[in-house]
Amino acid sequence: MPMQRSDPTSRVQALNARYRHHAASDVLAHALSDADAGRLALVSSFGAESVVLLHMIAVLRRDTPVIFVDTGMLFAETLVYQHELAERLDLRDLRIVRANKADLQSEDPARVLHRSNPDACCDLRKTRPLARALEGFDGWITGRKRYQGPSRAALDFFEAEPGTGRIKVNPLAHWTPEDIRTYMDENRLPRHPLVARGYPSIGCQVCTTRVADHEDPRSGRWRGHDKTECGIHFENGRIIRQGETA
């Protein structure tokens, strides 16, 4: 069970004040040991940019819990990449979580829910499994960055997650795409194989398409739907869309 702590907003304010001018790796290192942050897990999609935080975790504290949500609809390349990275980085506490089988049978027995209601599909296969996996943690580490959209333009290193009592830690909040590429190059980290094939943002196979050079990197996610977020960043169990609070 998570520790009984003060209001997450006050914890976040203290943490941001304490580490506001630190570099990403320092923010992560301190978060993993600061009592105000509490017990943390890294939530990773093993997607296009995930290797950066996974590598930092492996260097700093490789026994940090790493949660990977397997939706059952991911690209085969993602599953292979996840396995290879976990071995290469020697991740000591990888937790692969999936949707409840009874829920899948009840809500999407034909596996076509993504066509009619992608929000409900994400809730079934991503949001609810993650919520269960995060029980017992005081917060979680994300790879969110300011450049990823208007709603993230003012993203801090630490933020409160409304309705859960947890905090989110965003060590890469201030990084640019060039920072990501430089870190990968300097540490000789393997890229997700789909990036070179035109997938700069990678989700489930059924909801991810190739992106043209002139398009926004996330335009290949849920193409044709009024949807830009999977719901992993949730509030009171409700899916938070781009432009809202998460």
Secondary structure, DSSP 8 states (H G I E B T S, - for coil): -----S-HHHHHHHHHHHHTT--HHHHHHHHTT-TTT-SEEEE----SSTHHHHHHHHHHHTTS-EEEE--S-B-HHHHHHHHHHHHHTT-S-EEEE---HHHHHHH-TTS-HHHH-HHHHHIIIIIHHHHHHTTT-SEEE----GGG-GGGTT--SEEE-TTTS-EEE-TTTT--HHHHHHHHHHTT----TTGGGT-SS--BGGGB----TTS-TTTTBTTTSS----S-SEETTEE--TTS--
